[in-house]
């Protein structure tokens, strides 16, 4: 959505430094798992994550 993508000339993988959605950022999945393991509910997790 308008963010620059970078291409590795060796392996041809692409990545971007800015993300449109919070869920796409590195580490988000692990944060959600940690919250769930500590008893944080779905609504509270959504509120905290934005």
Order of alpha helices (4+ residues) and beta strands (2+ residues): beta-beta-alpha-alpha
